[in-house]
Amino acid sequence: MTHSLLPALLLSAVAAASPPTVAVYKTKCESCHMASGGSPLEELNFADGKWKHGSRPADIARVITEGVPGTAMQPFKKQLTPQQIARLAAYVRGFDKTRKAAAGRSITPP
């Protein structure tokens, strides 16, 4: 997959997880990242708002696609389609509790 196609695929990814996306997460990701995305290991935790390799869906999709050399994160480009990766990236991004908290805050002028 070329990197020029990735933004278009990410834009078409549905933020709400479809049952197939949940199933992919459950079979491919949950054992390391936990069902809630809140792994007790910081480097595997999606819920704490700390994104070592970038928090944009494109960044997350790149990690899913290519893996992270020198870590247990293996590439999934041969196991998942570009569409599955894009949907999975959007789903994983949704675990970030700090993003939800920030969206819920109202800003009042002084």
KEGUDO-389671 format. One record per residue: residue number from 1; x, y, z of N, C-alpha, C, O, CB in turn. Coordinates in Angstrom, 1 decimal, m for minus. Atoms other than C-alpha are relative to their C-alpha. Glycine has a CB too. Example, Ala and Ser with C-alpha at 12.3 -4.5 7.8 and 13.67 -1.06 7.14 Angstrom:
2
+-----+--------+--------+--------+--------+--------+--------+--------+--------+--------+--------+--------+--------+--------+--------+--------+
!   i !     nx !     ny !     nz !    cax !    cay !    caz !     cx !     cy !     cz !     ox !     oy !     oz !    cbx !    cby !    cbz !
+-----+--------+--------+--------+--------+--------+--------+--------+--------+--------+--------+--------+--------+--------+--------+--------+
!   1 !    0.9 !   m1.2 !    0.0 !   12.3 !   m4.5 !    7.8 !    0.9 !    1.2 !    0.0 !    1.9 !    1.2 !    0.7 !   m1.0 !    0.0 !    1.2 !
!   2 !   m0.9 !   m1.1 !    0.0 !   13.7 !   m1.1 !    7.1 !   m0.8 !    1.1 !    0.8 !   m0.3 !    2.2 !    0.9 !    0.4 !    0.5 !   m1.4 !
+-----+--------+--------+--------+--------+--------+--------+--------+--------+--------+--------+--------+--------+--------+--------+--------+
% end
This chain:
110
+-----+--------+--------+--------+--------+--------+--------+--------+--------+--------+--------+--------+--------+--------+--------+--------+
!   i !     nx !     ny !     nz !    cax !    cay !    caz !     cx !     cy !     cz !     ox !     oy !     oz !    cbx !    cby !    cbz !
+-----+--------+--------+--------+--------+--------+--------+--------+--------+--------+--------+--------+--------+--------+--------+--------+
!   1 !    0.9 !   m1.2 !    0.0 !    0.0 !    0.0 !    0.0 !    0.9 !    1.2 !    0.0 !    1.9 !    1.3 !    0.8 !   m1.0 !    0.0 !    1.2 !
!   2 !   m0.7 !   m1.2 !    0.1 !    1.3 !    3.4 !   m0.9 !   m0.5 !    0.9 !    1.1 !   m1.6 !    0.9 !    1.5 !    0.0 !    0.7 !   m1.3 !
!   3 !    0.3 !   m0.9 !   m1.1 !    1.4 !    6.1 !    1.8 !   m1.0 !    1.1 !   m0.5 !   m1.7 !    1.7 !    0.3 !    1.2 !    0.7 !    0.5 !
!   4 !    0.9 !   m1.0 !    0.5 !   m0.6 !    8.4 !   m0.6 !   m1.5 !   m0.5 !    0.1 !   m2.4 !    0.3 !    0.2 !    0.3 !    0.3 !   m1.4 !
!   5 !    1.4 !    0.5 !   m0.1 !   m3.7 !    6.1 !   m0.3 !   m0.4 !    0.0 !    1.5 !   m1.6 !    0.0 !    1.7 !    0.0 !   m1.4 !   m0.5 !
!   6 !    0.4 !    0.1 !   m1.4 !   m3.6 !    6.0 !    3.5 !   m0.9 !    1.1 !    0.5 !   m1.9 !    0.8 !    1.2 !    1.3 !    0.0 !    0.8 !
!   7 !    1.0 !   m1.0 !   m0.5 !   m5.2 !    9.4 !    4.2 !   m1.4 !   m0.2 !   m0.5 !   m2.4 !    0.0 !    0.2 !    0.5 !    1.4 !   m0.4 !
!   8 !    1.3 !    0.2 !    0.5 !   m8.1 !    8.6 !    1.9 !   m0.7 !   m1.1 !    0.7 !   m1.9 !   m1.1 !    1.0 !    0.1 !   m0.3 !   m1.5 !
!   9 !    0.6 !    1.1 !   m0.7 !   m8.6 !    5.3 !    3.6 !   m0.4 !    0.4 !    1.4 !   m1.4 !   m0.1 !    1.9 !    1.0 !   m1.2 !    0.0 !
!  10 !    0.3 !   m0.4 !   m1.4 !   m8.5 !    6.9 !    7.0 !   m1.2 !    0.9 !    0.1 !   m2.0 !    0.8 !    1.0 !    1.2 !    0.7 !    0.6 !
!  11 !    1.2 !   m0.9 !    0.1 !  m11.0 !    9.5 !    6.0 !   m1.3 !   m0.8 !   m0.2 !   m2.3 !   m0.4 !    0.3 !    0.1 !    1.0 !   m1.1 !
!  12 !    1.2 !    0.8 !    0.2 !  m13.4 !    6.8 !    4.9 !   m0.2 !   m1.0 !    1.2 !   m1.3 !   m1.6 !    1.2 !    0.2 !   m0.8 !   m1.3 !
!  13 !    0.2 !    0.9 !   m1.2 !  m12.9 !    4.8 !    8.2 !   m1.1 !    0.5 !    0.9 !   m1.1 !    1.7 !    1.1 !    1.3 !   m0.2 !    0.8 !
!  14 !    1.0 !   m0.4 !   m0.9 !  m15.9 !    4.9 !   10.4 !    0.5 !    0.0 !    1.4 !    1.1 !   m1.0 !    1.9 !   m1.3 !   m1.0 !   m0.1 !
!  15 !   m0.5 !   m0.2 !   m1.4 !  m15.1 !    6.2 !   13.9 !   m0.7 !   m1.0 !    0.9 !    0.0 !   m1.6 !    1.8 !   m0.3 !    1.4 !    0.5 !
!  16 !    0.7 !    1.0 !   m0.8 !  m17.8 !    3.9 !   15.4 !    0.5 !   m1.4 !   m0.4 !    0.5 !   m1.6 !   m1.6 !   m1.5 !    0.2 !    0.0 !
!  17 !   m0.5 !    1.3 !    0.4 !  m16.5 !    0.4 !   15.5 !   m1.1 !   m0.9 !   m0.5 !   m2.1 !   m1.1 !    0.2 !    0.7 !   m0.7 !    1.2 !
!  18 !    0.9 !    1.0 !    0.5 !  m18.2 !   m2.1 !   13.4 !    0.3 !   m1.3 !    0.6 !    1.4 !   m1.5 !    1.1 !    0.0 !   m0.1 !   m1.6 !
!  19 !   m0.3 !    1.3 !   m0.6 !  m18.5 !   m5.7 !   14.6 !    1.2 !   m0.6 !   m0.6 !    2.0 !   m1.2 !    0.2 !   m1.2 !   m0.9 !   m0.2 !
!  20 !   m1.2 !    0.6 !    0.5 !  m15.8 !   m6.9 !   12.2 !    1.3 !    0.7 !    0.6 !    2.3 !    0.0 !    0.8 !    0.0 !    0.1 !   m1.5 !
!  21 !   m1.2 !   m0.7 !   m0.6 !  m13.4 !   m4.2 !   13.6 !    0.2 !   m0.4 !    1.4 !    1.4 !   m0.6 !    1.8 !   m0.2 !    1.6 !   m0.1 !
!  22 !   m0.1 !    0.4 !   m1.3 !  m14.1 !   m5.2 !   17.1 !    0.6 !   m1.4 !    0.0 !    1.4 !   m1.8 !    0.9 !   m1.4 !    0.0 !    0.8 !
!  23 !   m0.6 !    1.3 !    0.1 !  m13.4 !   m8.8 !   16.1 !    1.4 !    0.0 !   m0.3 !    2.2 !   m0.8 !    0.2 !   m0.8 !   m0.9 !   m1.0 !
!  24 !   m1.4 !   m0.1 !    0.4 !  m10.1 !   m7.9 !   14.5 !    0.8 !    0.5 !    1.2 !    1.8 !   m0.1 !    1.5 !    0.2 !    1.0 !   m1.2 !
!  25 !   m0.7 !   m0.4 !   m1.2 !   m9.1 !   m6.0 !   17.6 !    0.1 !   m1.1 !    1.0 !    1.2 !   m1.4 !    1.6 !   m0.7 !    1.2 !    0.7 !
!  26 !    0.0 !    1.1 !   m1.0 !  m10.1 !   m8.9 !   19.8 !    1.0 !   m1.1 !   m0.3 !    1.7 !   m1.6 !    0.6 !   m1.4 !   m0.6 !    0.1 !
!  27 !   m0.9 !    1.0 !    0.4 !   m8.1 !  m11.4 !   17.8 !    1.4 !    0.4 !   m0.2 !    2.4 !   m0.4 !    0.1 !   m0.5 !   m0.7 !   m1.2 !
!  28 !   m1.3 !   m0.5 !    0.3 !   m5.1 !   m9.3 !   16.9 !    0.7 !    0.8 !    1.0 !    1.9 !    0.9 !    1.1 !    0.0 !    0.7 !   m1.3 !
!  29 !   m0.6 !   m1.0 !   m0.9 !   m4.6 !   m6.7 !   19.6 !   m0.3 !   m0.2 !    1.5 !    0.6 !    0.2 !    2.3 !   m0.6 !    1.3 !   m0.4 !
!  30 !    0.5 !    0.0 !   m1.4 !   m6.5 !   m7.5 !   22.8 !    1.0 !   m0.7 !    1.0 !    1.1 !   m0.3 !    2.1 !   m1.3 !   m0.6 !    0.1 !
!  31 !   m0.8 !    0.8 !   m0.9 !   m4.0 !  m10.0 !   24.2 !    1.2 !    0.9 !    0.6 !    1.6 !    0.7 !    1.7 !    0.6 !   m1.2 !   m0.7 !
!  32 !   m1.1 !   m0.9 !   m0.4 !   m1.3 !   m7.2 !   24.5 !   m0.6 !    1.3 !    0.6 !   m0.1 !    1.9 !    1.6 !    0.9 !    0.3 !   m1.1 !
!  33 !    0.5 !   m1.3 !   m0.3 !   m3.4 !   m4.0 !   24.7 !   m1.2 !    0.0 !    0.9 !   m1.7 !    1.1 !    1.3 !   m0.3 !    0.7 !   m1.3 !
!  34 !    1.1 !    0.1 !   m0.8 !   m6.3 !   m5.3 !   26.8 !   m1.3 !    0.3 !   m0.7 !   m1.3 !    1.1 !   m1.6 !    0.1 !    0.8 !    1.3 !
!  35 !    1.3 !   m0.3 !    0.6 !  m10.0 !   m5.2 !   26.0 !   m0.4 !    1.4 !    0.0 !   m1.0 !    1.9 !   m0.9 !   m1.1 !   m0.8 !    0.7 !
!  36 !    0.3 !   m1.4 !   m0.2 !  m10.3 !   m1.6 !   27.2 !    1.0 !    0.9 !   m0.7 !    0.8 !    2.1 !   m0.7 !   m0.2 !    0.3 !    1.4 !
!  37 !   m1.1 !   m0.8 !    0.5 !   m7.1 !   m0.5 !   25.5 !    0.9 !    0.6 !    1.1 !    1.8 !    1.3 !    0.8 !   m0.5 !    1.2 !   m0.8 !
!  38 !   m0.7 !   m0.6 !   m1.2 !   m5.8 !    0.3 !   29.0 !    1.0 !   m1.0 !    0.6 !    0.9 !   m1.4 !    1.7 !   m1.0 !    0.3 !    1.1 !
!  39 !   m1.1 !    0.9 !   m0.5 !   m2.8 !   m2.0 !   29.3 !    0.7 !    0.6 !    1.2 !    0.9 !    1.8 !    1.2 !    1.0 !   m0.4 !   m1.1 !
!  40 !   m0.7 !   m0.5 !   m1.1 !   m1.0 !   m1.7 !   32.6 !    1.4 !    0.4 !   m0.4 !    2.1 !    1.1 !    0.4 !    0.1 !   m1.0 !    1.1 !
!  41 !   m1.3 !   m0.5 !    0.5 !    2.2 !   m1.3 !   30.6 !   m0.1 !    1.2 !   m0.9 !   m0.8 !    1.2 !   m1.9 !    0.7 !   m1.2 !   m0.9 !
!  42 !    0.2 !   m1.3 !    0.6 !    2.5 !    2.3 !   29.6 !    0.2 !    0.0 !   m1.6 !   m0.6 !    0.6 !   m2.3 !    0.9 !    1.0 !    0.6 !
!  43 !   m0.3 !    0.0 !    1.5 !    4.0 !    1.6 !   26.1 !   m1.1 !   m0.7 !   m0.8 !   m1.1 !   m0.6 !   m2.0 !    1.3 !   m0.6 !   m0.2 !
!  44 !    1.0 !    0.7 !    0.7 !    1.0 !   m0.6 !   25.3 !   m1.4 !    0.6 !    0.3 !   m2.4 !    0.0 !   m0.2 !    0.0 !   m1.5 !    0.4 !
!  45 !    1.2 !   m0.6 !   m0.5 !   m1.7 !    1.6 !   26.8 !   m0.5 !    1.1 !   m1.0 !    0.2 !    2.0 !   m1.3 !    0.2 !    0.6 !    1.4 !
!  46 !    0.7 !   m0.9 !    0.9 !   m4.1 !    3.4 !   24.4 !   m0.8 !    1.0 !    0.7 !   m1.2 !    2.1 !    0.2 !   m0.8 !   m0.7 !   m1.0 !
!  47 !    1.0 !   m0.8 !   m0.7 !   m6.2 !    5.0 !   27.1 !    0.6 !    1.2 !    0.8 !   m0.1 !    2.1 !    1.2 !   m0.7 !   m0.9 !    1.0 !
!  48 !   m0.7 !   m1.0 !   m0.9 !   m3.6 !    7.2 !   28.9 !    0.3 !    1.3 !   m0.8 !    0.8 !    2.2 !   m0.2 !    1.2 !   m0.5 !    0.6 !
!  49 !   m0.3 !   m1.2 !    0.7 !   m3.2 !    9.8 !   26.1 !    1.5 !    0.1 !   m0.4 !    1.8 !    1.2 !   m1.0 !   m0.4 !    1.1 !    0.7 !
!  50 !   m1.4 !   m0.1 !    0.3 !    0.5 !    9.0 !   25.6 !    0.3 !   m0.8 !   m1.3 !    0.2 !   m2.1 !   m1.2 !    0.9 !   m0.5 !    1.2 !
!  51 !   m0.2 !    0.7 !    1.3 !    1.2 !    8.1 !   21.9 !    1.4 !    0.2 !   m0.4 !    1.7 !    1.3 !   m1.0 !   m1.1 !    0.6 !   m1.0 !
!  52 !   m1.5 !    0.0 !    0.3 !    4.9 !    7.4 !   21.4 !    0.2 !    0.2 !   m1.5 !    1.2 !    0.9 !   m1.9 !    0.7 !   m1.2 !    0.5 !
!  53 !   m0.2 !    0.0 !    1.5 !    4.5 !    7.0 !   17.6 !   m0.9 !    1.0 !   m0.7 !   m1.1 !    0.9 !   m1.9 !    0.0 !   m1.4 !   m0.5 !
!  54 !    0.9 !   m0.9 !    0.6 !    1.9 !    9.7 !   17.0 !   m1.4 !   m0.4 !    0.3 !   m1.8 !   m1.6 !    0.3 !    0.2 !    0.1 !   m1.5 !
!  55 !    1.4 !    0.3 !   m0.4 !   m1.8 !   10.0 !   17.9 !   m1.0 !    0.2 !   m1.2 !   m2.2 !   m0.1 !   m1.0 !   m0.4 !    1.0 !    1.1 !
!  56 !    1.0 !   m0.1 !    1.2 !   m3.3 !   10.8 !   14.4 !   m0.3 !   m1.4 !   m0.5 !    0.5 !   m2.3 !   m0.4 !    0.7 !    0.9 !   m1.1 !
!  57 !    0.3 !    1.3 !    0.6 !   m5.1 !    7.9 !   12.8 !    1.0 !   m0.5 !   m1.0 !    1.3 !   m1.7 !   m1.1 !   m1.4 !    0.0 !   m0.6 !
!  58 !   m1.1 !    0.4 !    1.0 !   m2.5 !    7.9 !   10.0 !    1.2 !   m0.5 !    0.7 !    1.8 !   m1.5 !    0.2 !    0.4 !    1.2 !   m0.8 !
!  59 !   m1.2 !    0.5 !   m0.7 !    0.3 !    7.5 !   12.6 !   m0.3 !   m1.4 !    0.6 !    0.5 !   m2.3 !    0.5 !    0.3 !    1.0 !    1.2 !
!  60 !    0.4 !    1.3 !   m0.6 !   m1.6 !    4.6 !   14.3 !   m0.1 !   m1.0 !   m1.1 !    0.4 !   m2.2 !   m0.9 !   m1.3 !    0.1 !    0.7 !
!  61 !    0.1 !    0.9 !    1.2 !   m2.3 !    3.0 !   10.9 !    1.4 !   m0.4 !   m0.4 !    1.6 !   m1.6 !   m0.8 !   m0.8 !    0.6 !   m1.1 !
!  62 !   m1.4 !    0.3 !    0.4 !    1.4 !    3.2 !   10.1 !    0.6 !   m1.0 !    0.9 !    1.3 !   m1.9 !    0.5 !    0.9 !    1.3 !   m0.1 !
!  63 !   m0.5 !    1.0 !   m1.0 !    2.3 !    1.4 !   13.3 !   m0.6 !   m1.4 !   m0.2 !    0.1 !   m2.4 !   m0.1 !   m0.2 !    0.5 !    1.4 !
!  64 !    0.7 !    1.3 !    0.2 !   m0.3 !   m1.3 !   12.7 !    0.5 !   m0.6 !   m1.3 !    0.8 !   m1.8 !   m1.4 !   m1.5 !    0.2 !   m0.1 !
!  65 !   m0.5 !    0.6 !    1.2 !    0.9 !   m1.7 !    9.1 !    1.4 !   m0.5 !    0.0 !    1.7 !   m1.6 !   m0.4 !   m0.2 !    1.1 !   m1.1 !
!  66 !   m1.4 !    0.3 !    0.0 !    4.6 !   m1.6 !    9.6 !    0.6 !   m0.6 !    1.2 !    1.7 !   m1.2 !    1.2 !    0.8 !    1.3 !   m0.3 !
!  67 !   m0.5 !    0.4 !   m1.2 !    5.0 !   m2.6 !   13.2 !    1.0 !    1.0 !    0.6 !    1.2 !    2.0 !    0.0 !    0.7 !   m1.4 !   m0.2 !
!  68 !   m1.0 !   m0.8 !   m0.7 !    7.7 !   m1.2 !   15.5 !    1.3 !   m0.8 !    0.2 !    1.3 !   m1.7 !    1.0 !   m0.5 !    0.7 !    1.3 !
!  69 !   m1.2 !    0.9 !   m0.2 !   11.2 !   m2.7 !   15.0 !    0.6 !    0.1 !    1.4 !    0.6 !    1.2 !    2.0 !    1.1 !    0.5 !   m1.0 !
!  70 !   m0.6 !    0.1 !   m1.3 !   12.8 !   m3.8 !   18.2 !   m1.0 !   m0.2 !    1.1 !   m0.6 !   m0.2 !    2.3 !    0.9 !    1.2 !    0.2 !
!  71 !    1.1 !    0.2 !   m1.0 !    9.5 !   m4.3 !   20.0 !   m0.8 !   m1.2 !   m0.4 !   m0.6 !   m1.8 !   m1.4 !   m0.9 !    1.3 !    0.1 !
!  72 !    0.9 !    1.2 !    0.2 !    6.8 !   m7.0 !   20.2 !   m1.0 !    0.4 !   m1.1 !   m1.7 !   m0.5 !   m1.6 !   m0.6 !   m0.4 !    1.2 !
!  73 !    1.0 !   m0.4 !    1.0 !    4.7 !   m4.9 !   17.8 !    0.4 !   m0.4 !   m1.4 !    1.3 !    0.2 !   m2.0 !   m0.3 !    1.5 !    0.1 !
!  74 !   m0.3 !    0.5 !    1.4 !    4.8 !   m6.8 !   14.5 !   m0.9 !    0.6 !   m1.0 !   m1.9 !    1.1 !   m0.7 !   m0.2 !   m1.5 !    0.0 !
!  75 !    0.8 !   m0.5 !    1.0 !    3.6 !   m5.6 !   11.2 !   m1.2 !   m0.9 !   m0.4 !   m1.2 !   m2.1 !   m0.4 !    0.8 !    0.3 !   m1.3 !
!  76 !    1.3 !    0.7 !    0.4 !    0.0 !   m6.5 !   10.1 !   m0.3 !    0.2 !   m1.4 !   m1.4 !   m0.2 !   m1.8 !   m1.1 !    0.4 !    0.9 !
!  77 !    0.3 !   m0.2 !    1.4 !    0.3 !   m5.5 !    6.5 !   m0.3 !   m1.2 !   m0.8 !   m1.0 !   m1.1 !   m1.9 !    1.1 !    0.8 !   m0.6 !
!  78 !    0.3 !    1.2 !    0.8 !    0.2 !   m9.1 !    5.3 !   m1.2 !   m0.7 !    0.6 !   m1.7 !   m1.7 !    0.0 !    1.2 !   m0.9 !    0.0 !
!  79 !    1.1 !    0.7 !   m0.6 !   m2.6 !  m10.1 !    7.7 !   m1.4 !    0.8 !   m0.1 !   m2.4 !    0.1 !   m0.1 !    0.3 !   m0.2 !    1.4 !
!  80 !    1.2 !   m0.8 !    0.1 !   m5.1 !   m7.2 !    7.3 !    0.0 !    0.8 !   m1.2 !    1.1 !    1.2 !   m1.8 !   m0.1 !    0.9 !    1.3 !
!  81 !    0.1 !   m0.8 !    1.2 !   m6.4 !   m5.2 !    4.4 !    0.2 !    1.5 !    0.4 !    0.1 !    1.8 !    1.6 !   m1.4 !   m0.1 !   m0.7 !
!  82 !   m0.1 !   m1.4 !   m0.3 !   m5.8 !   m1.4 !    4.2 !   m1.2 !    0.5 !    0.7 !   m1.1 !    1.4 !    1.6 !    0.4 !    0.8 !   m1.2 !
!  83 !    1.2 !   m0.4 !   m0.6 !   m9.4 !   m0.9 !    5.0 !   m0.2 !   m0.4 !    1.5 !   m0.6 !    0.3 !    2.4 !   m1.2 !   m0.4 !   m0.8 !
!  84 !    0.0 !    0.5 !   m1.3 !   m9.2 !   m3.1 !    8.1 !    0.9 !    0.8 !    0.9 !    0.6 !    1.1 !    2.1 !    0.3 !   m1.5 !    0.1 !
!  85 !   m1.0 !   m0.8 !   m0.7 !   m6.1 !   m1.2 !    9.2 !   m0.5 !    1.4 !    0.3 !   m0.4 !    1.8 !    1.5 !    1.3 !    0.1 !   m0.7 !
!  86 !    0.6 !   m1.4 !   m0.2 !   m7.8 !    2.2 !    8.8 !   m1.1 !    0.0 !    1.0 !   m1.1 !    0.8 !    1.9 !   m0.5 !    0.5 !   m1.3 !
!  87 !    1.0 !    0.1 !   m1.0 !  m10.8 !    1.1 !   10.8 !    0.5 !   m0.3 !    1.3 !    0.1 !    0.2 !    2.3 !   m1.1 !   m1.1 !   m0.4 !
!  88 !   m0.6 !    0.4 !   m1.2 !   m8.7 !   m0.5 !   13.4 !    0.7 !    1.2 !    0.7 !    0.7 !    1.4 !    1.9 !    1.0 !   m1.1 !   m0.2 !
!  89 !   m0.7 !   m1.2 !   m0.5 !   m6.6 !    2.7 !   13.8 !   m1.0 !    1.0 !    0.6 !   m0.8 !    1.6 !    1.7 !    0.8 !    0.7 !   m1.2 !
!  90 !    1.0 !   m0.9 !   m0.6 !   m9.8 !    4.8 !   14.3 !   m0.6 !   m0.6 !    1.3 !   m0.8 !    0.1 !    2.2 !   m1.1 !    0.2 !   m1.1 !
!  91 !    0.5 !    0.7 !   m1.2 !  m11.1 !    2.2 !   16.8 !    1.0 !    0.2 !    1.2 !    0.6 !    0.5 !    2.3 !   m0.2 !   m1.5 !   m0.3 !
!  92 !   m1.0 !   m0.1 !   m1.1 !   m7.8 !    2.2 !   18.8 !    0.1 !    1.4 !    0.5 !    0.2 !    1.7 !    1.7 !    1.4 !   m0.5 !   m0.6 !
!  93 !   m0.1 !   m1.4 !   m0.4 !   m7.7 !    6.0 !   18.8 !   m1.1 !    0.4 !    0.9 !   m1.0 !    1.3 !    1.8 !    0.0 !    1.0 !   m1.2 !
!  94 !    1.1 !   m0.3 !   m0.8 !  m11.1 !    6.0 !   20.4 !    0.2 !   m0.5 !    1.5 !   m0.6 !   m0.1 !    2.3 !   m1.2 !   m0.7 !   m0.5 !
!  95 !   m0.2 !    0.4 !   m1.4 !   m9.7 !    4.3 !   23.6 !    0.6 !    1.1 !    0.8 !    0.5 !    1.0 !    2.1 !    1.0 !   m1.2 !    0.0 !
!  96 !   m0.7 !   m1.0 !   m0.8 !   m7.9 !    7.5 !   24.6 !   m1.0 !    0.8 !    0.8 !   m1.7 !    1.6 !    0.4 !    0.7 !    1.0 !   m1.0 !
!  97 !    0.9 !   m0.7 !   m1.0 !   m9.7 !    8.7 !   27.7 !    0.3 !    1.5 !    0.2 !   m0.6 !    2.3 !    0.4 !    0.1 !   m0.7 !    1.4 !
!  98 !   m0.3 !   m1.4 !   m0.1 !   m7.8 !   12.0 !   27.8 !   m0.6 !    0.8 !   m1.1 !   m1.0 !    2.0 !   m0.9 !    1.5 !    0.2 !    0.0 !
!  99 !    0.6 !   m0.7 !    1.1 !   m9.2 !   12.9 !   24.4 !   m1.5 !    0.3 !    0.3 !   m2.0 !    1.3 !    0.0 !    0.2 !   m0.8 !   m1.3 !
! 100 !    1.5 !   m0.1 !   m0.4 !  m12.8 !   12.3 !   25.6 !   m0.2 !    1.0 !    1.1 !   m1.1 !    1.8 !    1.0 !   m0.5 !   m1.4 !    0.4 !
! 101 !    0.1 !   m1.0 !   m1.1 !  m12.2 !   14.3 !   28.8 !    0.2 !    1.4 !   m0.6 !   m0.5 !    2.3 !   m0.2 !    1.1 !   m0.3 !    1.0 !
! 102 !   m0.3 !   m1.4 !    0.5 !  m10.8 !   17.3 !   26.8 !   m1.2 !    0.4 !   m0.9 !   m1.6 !    1.6 !   m0.8 !    1.3 !    0.0 !   m0.9 !
! 103 !    1.2 !   m0.3 !    0.8 !  m13.8 !   17.1 !   24.4 !   m1.2 !    0.4 !    0.8 !   m2.0 !    1.2 !    0.4 !   m0.4 !   m1.1 !   m0.9 !
! 104 !    1.1 !   m0.2 !   m0.9 !  m16.2 !   17.2 !   27.3 !    0.1 !    1.3 !    0.8 !   m0.9 !    1.8 !    1.4 !   m0.1 !   m1.1 !    1.0 !
! 105 !   m0.2 !   m1.3 !   m0.7 !  m14.7 !   20.4 !   28.9 !   m0.5 !    1.2 !   m0.8 !   m0.3 !    1.2 !   m2.0 !    1.5 !    0.2 !    0.4 !
! 106 !    0.4 !   m1.2 !    0.6 !  m16.2 !   23.7 !   28.1 !    1.0 !    1.1 !    0.3 !    1.5 !    1.2 !    1.5 !   m1.5 !    0.4 !    0.3 !
! 107 !   m0.9 !   m1.1 !   m0.2 !  m14.0 !   26.7 !   27.7 !   m0.8 !    1.3 !    0.2 !   m1.6 !    1.7 !   m0.7 !    1.1 !    0.2 !   m1.1 !
! 108 !    0.7 !   m1.3 !   m0.2 !  m15.4 !   29.9 !   29.3 !    1.0 !    1.1 !    0.0 !    2.0 !    1.1 !    0.5 !   m0.8 !    0.0 !    1.4 !
! 109 !   m0.9 !   m1.2 !    0.0 !  m13.9 !   33.3 !   28.6 !    0.1 !    0.6 !    1.3 !   m0.8 !    0.5 !    2.1 !   m0.5 !    1.0 !   m1.1 !
! 110 !   m0.2 !   m0.6 !   m1.3 !  m12.4 !   35.1 !   31.5 !   m0.9 !    1.2 !    0.2 !   m0.8 !    1.9 !    1.3 !    1.5 !    0.5 !    0.2 !
+-----+--------+--------+--------+--------+--------+--------+--------+--------+--------+--------+--------+--------+--------+--------+--------+
% end
